[in-house]
Structure formats: C-alpha cells, structure tokens
Amino acid sequence: MALLTDDATVISDGAGLAETLLRYDTPQRIAAVVRAGFKPTPAKRRFAGGAPAIHYALVNGAPAILFVLGDQVVGAVAFDITNGKIATVRGIAAPTRLARLVESWRQREPETPLITRW
C-alpha cells in the first residue's frame, strides 16, 4: 500500500466476464484485488489456456506486466506512475481488448520472461 498514491485506482475489464469495467479506489481494496489477481490458480490457468510466462513491457508508454502463452498475450497489467508511486493499475484480459497488444507482441522479439511459468 505504501507504493500507492493517496488517490490510486484499479480498473479491470474483469477478463471480459463483467458487463462494465470494475473500479477499486481504496488502498486496502486495491491491495486485496492486486494480491488476488496476481495469485496463480488452476481456474486462471484454465481460463488462460495454460501457464503463461510473465514479461515486462511498456504499454502506451507505461510500465506493464504481460501474461503470455506462446505468441498470445492473454493478460496485461499496466501501471501509471506519479511522483514515484502507482496512481492507476489497469488490468486487461478480455481478448477483444488485447487484440492490438497481441499484434504488437507478435511483431517483436520477446526478451527473457521475468517468470517462465505462472
């Protein structure tokens, strides 16, 4: 929670399962959502189609973590940083929202993943 700005926000597409974007804006709720989101589970692996590798990337100029299976980005978490703290966390896992990112990913030579199997 010390890494968050006072007005930090998390926005998630709910992996495409929610009708509207999900928003969280209290430090305690943000910390709980991020911890739960980054915890690998069998259900998440089934939803993703396997155990993705995790890569660091810049997405629209912002630092991001990409969850990648083969040449397919199956999820992304981007961070807006303000004064050295996290102001916004954006979680994207809906395939339709990832289309441009997948296309961009396929056009570059990926670096060694931060985690090879999540």
Secondary structure, DSSP 8 states (H G I E B T S, - for coil): -TTEEEEEEEEE-GGGTSSS-EEE-SHHHHHHHHHHHHS--HHHHHHHTS--EEEEEEETTEEEEEEEETTEEEEEEEEEEETTEEEEEEEE--HHHHHHHHHHHHTS-----SBS--
